[in-house]
């Protein structure tokens, strides 16, 4: 994946950590899911997966293609006392290891901007979603106040932080995501915007 796992973990746990409970609660509220199976795609250090489990009764698969990332995730899961409900899963988002109609909720923060073939992933997510399930795949900083705090701290580490964020956002805007959804032939999907980001929303109606 081209990521420095140790450095990524350090920034996630020391700077970005406060956003994950906020995001988890928001996505759980939108999905109306508190039980069942959740999958966090591109979990990295596993903080969103942990936050989802902490705010619900869901069993969570923390999925990533990088074994080093999953080593950090496993440690955080143990520290949170959630080894029984959150499990690291080594897999590629383009080839999800889940049967059709089995996953109640997919979540993912940040990973979507690094996927090689988003249409393929969207198709895989829709295939694996259980009837009545939902997916929220995108990026957010939780609240405007948290975004400001993170930006201030990241600027001390990277003077070009604002420019880098703007460049990433401009490279794959919501309109591009909508084209990818159309290419994937997903019937019930769209873009859900909030104050510090946006999410691709995919749902599958109840049978």
N, C-alpha and C positions, 0 to 999 in steps of 0.2 A: 504493500500500500504506500510505501514511501514515507511513512510517518515515523518519527522518533517516539517510540512507545513510552519511554521513561519521561521524556519532556512533555509529551501530550498528557500523560497521567498527572504530572506535577501541576500543570496549568489547570486541568479539569478539576482537580481536588482542592487546589488552593485559591483559584480565582472564579471558576465557573460553577462551583458546587451549589451555591444558593439558588440557581435557576431551576435545578432539576425537580425539586418538590413542587414548585409553582407550575412548571410545565406538565408534570405528571397529573396533578389535580385537574388542570384544564382539559387535558386529553381524555381523562377518565370521565369527566363531566360531559364533554361533548359526545363521547361514545355511549354513555349510559351503561358502561360495563364496570362491574366491581368484582365479578367472579369469572372463572374460566381460564383460558390460555391466552397469554400475551407474548408477543415476540418483539424484541427491540433490535432493529436492523442496524448494523454498524455500531454496536454498543460501545466500542472503545473501552474505557475503564469501567463500564457498567453502571454509571451513576443514574441514568434515567431508568434502567431496568430495576435498580434497587428502589428508586423513588416510587415507581408504579406499584411494586410489591408492598412497600410500606404504607401506601395509601389505599390499598385494596386487599382482597383475598385472592387475587389472581396468582397463578403459577406463571413464571416468566422465563423465557429462553433469551439469554443475552448473547446475540449472535454477532460474530465478527470473523473476518477472513485472516486476521493477524494473530498468530498464537501468542505473541508477546503481549498484545493488548489483553487477551483473555487471561493471561497470568495475573496481570494487575486487577482485572475484573474479579477473578476468583478470590483474591485477597480482600477486596472491598466487600464482596458478598459475605465472606466469612466474618469480617469485622462487624457487619450489620446484623449478624445473627440470622441470615436469610438463606443459608445453604440448602435448606429443605424446600424452598420455593423459587429460588432463582438459580438457574443453571447456565454456565457458560456453554456456548455451542459454536464449534468451529465450522464455518460454512460460507459459501459465496452467495451474496444476495441475488445473483442472477440464476441460481439453481437452488431454490429453497428446499430443505429436507423435511417438508411437511406434507402430509396427505391432503387431498382436496377437501375443502369444507370443514377444516378442523380448528382454525385459529380465530379466536374471538376478537382480538385486538392486535394490530400491528402499530408500533410507534417507531420513530426514528428522528433524531435531531442532528442535523449537520451532515450526515453521511450522504444524503441524496446528491449533493453537489460533486461527489467523487465517483458516482456510479458510471460505468462505461456505457451502459445501455439502459436508460431509465424506463423506456417502454417495455423492455423485457422484464424488469423488476416489477413494474406495475402489473403486468400480466400474471407474474408468479404470485404476487400478493393477492390479487383478485381470485386466482385459482384456489389458494389455500384458505381464504377467508371463509368462516362458517356463516351460514345464513343468519342475518341479523348482525353480522360483525362489521367492524369499521377499521380503517387504517388512517393514521395521521403521520405524514412523512414530510419533513421540511426543516424549518429552522426558526428559532425565536430566542430572545434573551429574557423571557418571562414577563418582566414589567419594564416600563421606561426608566424607573429608578435603578433597577438592577442593570439594565443596559448601560446607563451612564457610569455606574460604579465599575463595571467590567471594562468599559472603554478607557476610563481613566487609569486603571491599573495596567491594562495591556499596553497603553502608550509608553509606560516606563520601560517595558521590555522590548517594544517594537515601535520606533518612532513613525513607521509607515503603516501602523495598524489600521487607521481609518481608510487610507487608500487601498490597502489589501482587502478589507471587508467590502468596500464599494466595488472593487474589481471583480471579486467572486460573485457578488450579487448581480452585477450587470451581465456577467458571462452566461448565467442561467436564470433569467427572470421568470416570473409566474407564467407569462405567455408561452414560453418554451415548454414549461411543464404541461400546459394544456395541450400543446401539440403532441407531446409524448403520450398523454392519456388517450388522445384521439387515435394515435398510431397503434396503441395497445388494444383499442376497441373496448375500453371500459365503459359500460353503460351508465353507471351511477357514480360520478366522480366530478370533482371541481377543485377550486382553490378557496381555502378558508383563510382570510386575513385577520390579523390581530395587531395590537399596537407596536410590537417589535419584530414582526416577521410574518411568515405565511406558511401554510401547510397544504399539501396535496391531500385531499380527503377522498377516500375510496370506501364505498359501502356496498354491502350485498343484502338485498331484501330478504326477509323471512320467507321460507317456503310456504 
